[in-house]
Amino acid sequence: MSEKTSRLPGFYKLPPDKRARVVASWANLNDEEQHMLTGDPGLTLALADKMIENVAGVFALPLGIAANFRIDGRDVLVPMAVEEPSVVAAASHMAKLARAGGGFRTSSTPPEMIGQIQVLDLDDLDAAAEKVLAAKDELMEIAACCDKMVVELGGGPRDVEVRALHDTAAGPMLIVHLIYDCRDAMGANMVNTACEQLAGPIERITGGRVGLRILSNLADRRLARAECTIPADVLGFDDFPGEVVAERIVEAWAFAAADPYRAATHNKGIMNGIDPVVIATGNDWRAVEAGAHAYAARSGRYTSLSTWGLDEQGNLTGSLELPMPVGIVGGATRVHPVTRIALKILGVESARELAQIIVAVGLAQNLGALRALATEGIQKGHMALHARQIAIAAGATGEQVEQLVAQMLETGQINLAYAQELLREAQA
C-alpha cells in the first residue's frame, strides 16, 4: 500500500462533492460520516439544544481542506472552518512551498494548564506564601482526587506555585497557581474543579479569604512550536526573484517585531490559520486567541508571535511558538458530529499532536500573508476570491457567478452595486 500524500494537484478545481469523496477516501469515512461532512444532517437542532442554552437554530461555516501539509514527516490534510476567502488557498500554497524544505518541524511542551486561586485579606503575603508552599504535597493530593481518570492516564496536578501581588486596586493579594496536566483534554473543567476544591484548604492554611478560583488562558506552560526552512528559489514568481521575496518577507516581519500596530495585524494573520482548525476540531478558539495575544505581550511590549530570517545559504527560515490549549476528548470535540470527522481526517492521536499541527498551519498562513504583502499586495489574490461572495450576494447563481466574477475583475470594480448592475444586464 502506497503512503498517503497530501499533495492533491487540481483539488481546488474539483466540484465540492468530488472533493468530499477525496477526503472521505483519505480518512476512511463511512457513509454516515460522508453525509455529515456535506451538511446532511450535520449538527441537528436537537443536538444543538443540548450543547448551549436558548437554542433557536444552527449556524454553519464552510469547511475547507488545506492540502500539501507535511508535518514531522507525515502528510496531513487539514480541515479549516472559516468564512474568509483566500485563507485555505494561502495555507495550502505555503504548505506546498514548505515541502521543498522538508515541510514543517514541530514540538510541544506537556499539556499543563494553570489554575489560579486568589487569596485576600492577608496581613503578610510572604508568610502566607511560605505556608502554601509548605503544604504543597497536601494540596496536590486534594487536587488529584478531583479527576481520578486523568490521574490514571498519567495526568493530574504537577506543582503548586505562588505569586504575591503587593499593589492592586483591591489591595495586596496572594495568587496560588495549580499546575495541572490535562492529558488529551483542553482541561478547563477539570482545572476549575480542582481549584474550587482547594479553596477551603488554602483558606485554612493561610488564614485568608479565597476569591476567584479559575484557570488562566495564558497557558504558557502548554506551548506548541513549528518551524520551517524554505529554499529561496521556490518563493519567486512573476517579476519577483526568490531571493528578493525572501529578503522582503524578513523586512515585513521586522516591522511587526518592532511596532505593535503592525504586530496586531501580523498576528491576526497567524490566527487566520489557527482559528479555523481550532473551530473545526471543536476547541475553544476564544481561549486560544486570548492566550496567543497575551503571550505576544509577555515581554511587556506587544510584538510578533513569529520569527523570520535567512540562514547562511540564503534560505528563508520561520518559527512560531504560542500557547495551544486544545483537546481531542471532552466538550464539543466529542459532541459535534463534524468535529469528530475533522479529527479523523487529521489522524491525530493526542492533544499535543493536534496543537503542533495547528501551529504549523498558523506559520504557513503567516508566510502567505507576508509573501503577498511584501510583493504584489494582499488584495490581488484576495479580491479574486472575494468577488465570488459579492456575485452571490448580488443574486447570481450557477454559471452567472463566474461570469460576474470575470467581469468585475476585468474592470476592477468589485462591489455589490456593480455586480447587481451586471446581473440586471445579463437578465434583461
Secondary structure, 3 states (H helix, E strand, C coil): CCCCCCCCCCHHHCCHHHHHHHHHHHHCCCHHHHHHHCCCCCCCHHHHHHHCCCCCCCCCCCEEEEEEEEECCEEEEEEEECCCCCHHHHHHHHHHHHHCCCCEEEEECCCEEEEEEEEECCCCHHHHHHHHHHCHHHHHHHHHCCCHHHHHCCCEEEEEEEEEECCCCCCCEEEEEEEEECCCECCHHHHHHHHHHHHHHHHHHHCCEEEEEEECCCCCCCEEEEEEEECHHHHCECCECHHHHHHHHHHHHHHHHHCHHHHHHHHHHHHHHHHHHHHHCCCCHHHHHHHHHHHHCCCCCCCCCEEEEECCCCCEEEEEEEECCCCCECHHHHCCHHHHHHHHHHCCCCHHHHHHHHHHHHHHHHHHHHHHHCCCCCHHHHHHHHHHHHHHHCCCCCHHHHHHHHHHHHHCCCCHHHHHHHHHHHHC
